[in-house]
């Protein structure tokens, strides 16, 4: 019986009754509905099977329209359906037979997801790709959000168009600082990238990916992207960009407290800045690297880095950087027990800052001089 087959589930009962009506297996008698006598009634074993039987009762045109709607999704716009397949009678038939409902003016929906699944299940592979292609083309012509269009391109087997849409969507999300969403979309674009093609564009997307992953706290992913960019052959002679990449990578290592890799990356940044002729930035890299060595009590390595910092500062004719590098070196010398050397260099740095009337730099030199005097136990001075 219907009850035994459905276990009393209301949705299943409803679909079974619809199936019986569709199959013309019921009749009215004495104002009651009865099964036809001696009828061979194959009650379906599941709701999906019941829906599949109901679908046999629609016209080929309506069936095609139903497949198109199912390709779009649970909800859809009637105007979009009509734009792809201008057959209003087919849409009306689906509404009349209650396969779809108008939930808002101009917007339809399937009654429940099981019907969508039943329809999709019976769409042949080649037709499925064709339908997704038609939907993608229609949505793109309407300037629909690229993250939506990209999914239809991908289902249609159009990987190149899907990749382009994913890139566009990632850029849109990145521009509004929705970094986590931008990462997901950029990741999909990179997965579809053909090996060895459009390398400059791939680097651009990787740069965006590295920035967004870092901004969203995905440090490991950001580091992997930066390394991949640095490994690209198209960056061999772009020293300034390479320096910036190494500096970003060093910052990521610092956030992970991976100081050995931090020092390697910061040194690479300094050397790349030197190759680019950006002496001032090279000076900054060497000085920061020296600070890390000093924190680790590796004063000999710190001195080497500070000498490099002073040299680059002088090449750049940046007195502020020169004074700060000299003052930092004086502090390192005093930490090593070379108080006289440290005190001499600290005073030279202070005199240079005062001569150039650099107020903030003079204050910095005074602080370092105080540290040198403290190490020398000359508290009065």
C-alpha positions as CSV (number, residue, x, y, z in Angstrom):
1,X,0.0,0.0,0.0
2,X,1.0,3.7,-0.3
3,X,1.3,3.9,3.5
4,X,3.6,0.9,3.7
5,X,5.8,2.0,0.9
6,X,6.1,5.6,2.2
7,X,6.3,4.9,5.9
8,X,3.8,7.7,6.3
9,X,6.3,10.4,5.2
10,X,4.2,13.4,4.0
11,X,6.5,14.4,1.2
12,X,6.8,10.9,-0.1
13,X,3.0,10.4,0.0
14,X,2.4,13.6,-1.8
15,X,4.8,12.6,-4.6
16,X,3.4,9.1,-4.8
17,X,-0.1,10.5,-5.3
18,X,1.2,12.9,-8.0
19,X,2.8,9.9,-9.7
20,X,-0.5,8.0,-9.7
21,X,-2.3,10.9,-11.1
22,X,0.3,11.5,-13.8
23,X,0.1,7.8,-14.7
24,X,-3.7,8.0,-14.9
25,X,-4.0,5.2,-12.3
26,X,-6.7,6.9,-10.1
27,X,-10.4,7.5,-10.6
28,X,-13.2,9.3,-8.8
29,X,-16.1,7.3,-7.4
30,X,-18.8,8.5,-5.0
31,X,-16.8,11.8,-4.5
32,X,-13.8,9.8,-3.4
33,X,-10.5,9.0,-5.1
34,X,-9.8,5.3,-5.7
35,X,-7.1,3.3,-7.5
36,X,-8.3,1.9,-10.7
37,X,-9.3,-1.8,-10.3
38,X,-7.0,-4.4,-11.7
39,X,-4.4,-1.8,-12.6
40,X,-0.8,-2.7,-12.5
41,X,0.5,-0.2,-10.1
42,X,4.3,-0.1,-9.8
43,X,4.8,2.0,-6.6
44,X,8.2,3.7,-6.7
45,X,10.7,2.9,-4.0
46,X,11.9,6.4,-3.4
47,X,10.9,10.0,-3.8
48,X,13.5,10.4,-6.6
49,X,12.0,7.5,-8.5
50,X,8.5,8.9,-8.0
51,X,9.6,12.3,-9.5
52,X,11.3,10.5,-12.4
53,X,8.0,8.8,-13.2
54,X,6.2,12.2,-13.0
55,X,8.7,13.7,-15.5
56,X,7.6,11.2,-18.1
57,X,4.3,13.1,-18.4
58,X,5.7,16.4,-19.6
59,X,6.2,17.4,-23.2
60,X,9.7,17.3,-24.8
61,X,9.7,21.1,-24.9
62,X,8.8,21.4,-21.2
63,X,11.4,18.7,-20.4
64,X,14.1,20.7,-22.2
65,X,13.1,23.8,-20.3
66,X,13.2,21.9,-17.0
67,X,16.7,20.7,-17.8
68,X,17.8,24.3,-18.5
69,X,16.3,25.5,-15.2
70,X,18.0,22.7,-13.3
71,X,21.3,23.6,-14.9
72,X,21.0,27.1,-13.6
73,X,20.1,26.0,-10.1
74,X,17.4,25.8,-7.5
75,X,16.3,29.3,-8.3
76,X,16.3,31.1,-11.6
77,X,14.9,34.1,-13.5
78,X,12.2,33.4,-16.1
79,X,13.7,36.1,-18.3
80,X,17.0,34.2,-18.4
81,X,15.2,31.0,-19.3
82,X,13.3,32.7,-22.1
83,X,16.5,34.5,-23.3
84,X,18.2,31.1,-23.8
85,X,15.1,29.2,-25.0
86,X,12.3,31.5,-26.0
87,X,9.4,29.1,-25.4
88,X,6.9,30.6,-23.1
89,X,4.5,27.7,-23.5
90,X,7.0,25.3,-22.0
91,X,7.5,27.5,-19.0
92,X,3.7,27.8,-18.5
93,X,3.4,24.0,-18.7
94,X,6.0,23.5,-15.9
95,X,4.1,26.1,-13.8
96,X,0.7,24.4,-14.4
97,X,2.1,21.0,-13.5
98,X,3.7,22.4,-10.3
99,X,7.2,21.4,-11.2
100,X,8.3,25.0,-10.6
101,X,6.7,27.9,-8.8
102,X,7.0,31.6,-9.1
103,X,8.4,32.7,-5.7
104,X,8.8,36.4,-6.7
105,X,7.7,38.3,-9.7
106,X,9.8,37.1,-12.6
107,X,11.7,34.6,-10.4
108,X,11.0,30.9,-10.2
109,X,12.2,28.0,-8.2
110,X,11.9,24.2,-8.0
111,X,9.6,22.9,-5.2
112,X,12.5,21.1,-3.6
113,X,16.1,20.1,-4.3
114,X,15.2,16.4,-5.0
115,X,13.4,17.4,-8.2
116,X,16.5,19.3,-9.3
117,X,18.7,16.3,-8.6
118,X,16.3,14.0,-10.5
119,X,16.3,16.2,-13.6
120,X,20.1,16.7,-13.6
121,X,20.6,13.0,-13.2
122,X,19.0,12.2,-16.5
123,X,20.7,14.9,-18.6
124,X,23.2,13.4,-20.9
125,X,26.9,14.4,-20.5
126,X,27.2,16.2,-23.9
127,X,23.9,18.0,-23.4
128,X,24.9,19.0,-19.9
129,X,28.0,20.7,-21.2
130,X,26.0,22.4,-24.0
131,X,23.5,23.8,-21.4
132,X,26.2,25.1,-19.1
133,X,27.8,26.8,-22.1
134,X,24.5,28.5,-23.1
135,X,24.0,29.6,-19.5
136,X,27.6,31.0,-19.2
137,X,27.3,33.0,-22.4
138,X,23.9,34.4,-21.4
139,X,25.1,35.4,-17.9
140,X,28.3,37.0,-19.2
141,X,26.3,39.0,-21.7
142,X,24.3,40.3,-18.7
143,X,27.5,41.3,-16.8
144,X,26.8,38.8,-14.1
145,X,29.3,38.6,-11.3
146,X,32.3,36.7,-12.7
147,X,32.5,34.3,-9.8
148,X,29.1,33.0,-10.8
149,X,29.8,32.8,-14.5
150,X,33.1,31.0,-13.9
151,X,31.3,28.0,-12.5
152,X,29.2,27.5,-15.6
153,X,32.3,28.0,-17.8
154,X,34.0,25.3,-15.9
155,X,31.1,22.8,-16.1
156,X,30.9,23.5,-19.8
157,X,34.6,22.4,-20.2
158,X,35.7,26.0,-21.1
159,X,38.7,26.1,-18.7
160,X,40.3,29.2,-20.3
161,X,37.1,31.3,-19.9
162,X,36.6,29.9,-16.4
163,X,40.2,31.0,-15.5
164,X,39.7,34.5,-16.9
165,X,36.4,34.8,-14.9
166,X,38.1,33.6,-11.7
167,X,40.9,36.1,-12.1
168,X,38.4,38.9,-12.6
169,X,36.4,37.9,-9.5
170,X,39.5,37.6,-7.4
171,X,40.6,41.1,-8.4
172,X,37.1,42.5,-7.5
173,X,37.2,40.9,-4.1
174,X,40.7,42.0,-3.4
175,X,39.8,45.6,-4.3
176,X,37.1,45.7,-1.6
177,X,39.5,44.0,0.9
178,X,37.5,40.7,1.0
179,X,40.9,38.9,1.1
180,X,39.6,35.5,2.1
181,X,37.2,35.3,-0.8
182,X,39.8,36.7,-3.2
183,X,42.2,33.9,-2.1
184,X,39.7,31.1,-2.9
185,X,39.0,32.5,-6.4
186,X,42.6,33.2,-7.2
187,X,43.5,29.6,-6.1
188,X,40.9,28.2,-8.6
189,X,42.4,30.4,-11.4
190,X,45.9,29.2,-10.6
191,X,44.8,25.5,-10.6
192,X,43.5,26.0,-14.2
193,X,46.6,27.7,-15.4
194,X,48.3,25.9,-18.3
195,X,52.0,25.2,-17.6
196,X,54.4,27.6,-19.2
197,X,51.8,30.0,-20.7
198,X,51.2,33.6,-19.9
199,X,53.8,33.6,-17.2
200,X,53.7,37.3,-16.6
201,X,50.0,37.2,-16.0
202,X,50.4,34.2,-13.7
203,X,53.0,36.1,-11.7
204,X,50.6,39.0,-11.3
205,X,47.9,36.7,-10.0
206,X,50.4,35.1,-7.6
207,X,51.4,38.5,-6.3
208,X,47.8,39.2,-5.6
209,X,47.4,35.8,-4.0
210,X,50.5,36.3,-1.8
211,X,49.2,39.7,-0.6
212,X,45.6,38.4,0.1
213,X,46.8,35.3,1.9
214,X,49.0,37.3,4.2
215,X,46.3,39.9,4.9
216,X,43.9,37.1,5.8
217,X,46.4,35.4,8.1
218,X,47.3,32.5,5.8
219,X,51.0,33.0,6.2
220,X,52.2,29.6,4.9
221,X,50.2,30.0,1.7
222,X,51.6,33.5,1.3
223,X,55.2,32.2,1.7
224,X,54.6,29.5,-0.9
225,X,53.3,32.0,-3.4
226,X,56.3,34.3,-2.9
227,X,58.7,31.4,-3.3
228,X,57.0,30.4,-6.5
229,X,57.2,33.9,-7.9
230,X,60.9,34.1,-7.0
231,X,61.5,30.8,-8.8
232,X,60.0,32.1,-12.1
233,X,62.5,32.7,-14.9
234,X,60.8,35.9,-16.0
235,X,62.1,37.6,-12.9
236,X,65.8,37.1,-13.4
237,X,66.7,40.7,-14.2
238,X,64.0,42.5,-12.1
239,X,66.2,43.3,-9.1
240,X,64.0,45.9,-7.5
241,X,60.9,43.7,-7.6
242,X,63.0,40.7,-6.4
243,X,64.2,42.7,-3.5
244,X,60.7,43.6,-2.5
245,X,59.6,40.0,-2.7
246,X,62.5,38.8,-0.5
247,X,61.7,41.5,2.0
248,X,58.0,40.4,2.1
249,X,59.2,36.8,2.5
250,X,61.4,37.8,5.3
251,X,58.5,39.5,7.1
252,X,56.5,36.3,6.8
253,X,59.3,34.3,8.3
254,X,59.5,36.8,11.1
255,X,55.8,36.3,11.8
256,X,56.5,32.5,12.0
257,X,59.6,33.1,14.2
258,X,61.7,31.3,11.6
259,X,64.8,33.5,12.1
260,X,67.2,31.5,10.1
261,X,65.1,31.8,7.0
262,X,64.4,35.4,7.9
263,X,68.1,36.3,7.8
264,X,68.6,34.5,4.5
265,X,65.7,36.3,2.9
266,X,66.7,39.7,4.3
267,X,70.2,39.3,3.0
268,X,68.9,38.4,-0.4
269,X,66.7,41.5,-0.3
270,X,69.8,43.6,0.5
271,X,71.8,42.2,-2.3
272,X,69.0,42.6,-4.8
273,X,68.6,46.2,-3.7
274,X,72.3,46.7,-4.3
275,X,72.0,45.2,-7.8
276,X,69.1,47.5,-8.5
277,X,71.3,50.5,-7.4
278,X,68.8,51.3,-4.6
279,X,71.5,51.9,-2.0
280,X,69.2,53.4,0.6
281,X,66.9,50.4,0.8
282,X,69.9,48.1,0.8
283,X,71.2,50.1,3.8
284,X,67.9,49.5,5.6
285,X,68.0,45.8,4.9
286,X,71.6,45.4,6.2
287,X,70.8,47.4,9.4
288,X,67.7,45.4,10.2
289,X,69.6,42.2,9.6
290,X,72.4,43.4,11.9
291,X,69.8,44.0,14.6
292,X,68.7,40.4,14.4
293,X,72.3,39.1,14.6
294,X,72.9,41.4,17.6
295,X,69.7,40.0,19.3
296,X,71.2,36.6,18.9
297,X,74.5,37.8,20.4
298,X,76.3,37.1,17.1
299,X,78.1,40.4,17.2
300,X,80.7,39.6,14.5
301,X,78.0,39.0,11.9
302,X,76.2,42.1,13.1
303,X,79.3,44.2,12.5
304,X,79.6,42.9,8.9
305,X,76.0,43.9,8.2
306,X,76.5,47.3,9.9
307,X,79.5,48.0,7.7
308,X,77.5,47.1,4.6
309,X,74.7,49.4,5.9
310,X,77.1,52.3,6.4
311,X,78.7,51.8,2.9
312,X,75.3,51.7,1.2
313,X,74.1,54.8,3.1
314,X,77.1,56.7,2.0
315,X,76.5,55.7,-1.6
316,X,73.0,56.9,-1.4
317,X,74.2,60.2,0.3
318,X,71.5,59.6,2.9
319,X,73.0,61.1,6.1
320,X,70.1,60.0,8.2
321,X,70.7,56.3,7.3
322,X,74.5,56.8,7.7
323,X,74.2,58.2,11.2
324,X,71.8,55.5,12.3
325,X,74.0,52.8,10.9
326,X,77.1,54.2,12.6
327,X,75.2,54.6,15.9
328,X,74.0,51.0,15.7
329,X,77.6,49.8,15.1
330,X,78.9,51.8,18.0
331,X,76.4,50.1,20.3
332,X,77.5,46.7,18.9
333,X,81.2,47.5,19.5
334,X,80.5,48.4,23.1
335,X,78.5,45.2,23.6
336,X,81.6,43.3,22.5
337,X,83.7,45.1,25.2
338,X,85.3,47.5,22.7
339,X,84.0,50.5,24.6
340,X,86.6,53.1,23.3
341,X,85.9,52.2,19.7
342,X,82.2,52.3,20.3
343,X,82.4,55.7,22.1
344,X,84.5,57.2,19.3
345,X,82.1,56.1,16.6
346,X,79.0,57.1,18.6
347,X,80.4,60.7,18.9
348,X,81.2,60.8,15.2
349,X,77.7,59.8,14.4
350,X,76.3,62.4,16.8
351,X,78.5,65.2,15.4
352,X,77.4,64.3,11.8
353,X,73.7,64.5,12.7
354,X,74.1,67.8,14.5
355,X,76.1,69.3,11.7
356,X,73.3,68.5,9.2
357,X,70.7,69.7,11.8
358,X,68.8,66.4,11.7
359,X,66.7,66.6,14.8
360,X,65.1,63.2,14.9
361,X,68.4,61.6,13.8
362,X,70.3,63.5,16.5
363,X,67.9,62.1,19.1
364,X,68.5,58.6,17.9
365,X,72.3,59.1,18.0
366,X,72.0,60.4,21.6
367,X,70.1,57.3,22.6
368,X,72.7,55.0,21.2
369,X,75.5,57.1,22.8
370,X,73.8,56.7,26.1
371,X,73.8,52.9,25.6
372,X,77.5,53.0,24.8
373,X,78.2,55.0,27.9
374,X,76.1,52.6,30.0
375,X,78.2,49.6,28.7
376,X,81.3,51.6,29.5
377,X,80.0,52.3,33.1
378,X,80.4,56.0,32.4
379,X,77.0,56.8,34.1
380,X,77.9,60.4,34.8
381,X,78.5,61.2,31.1
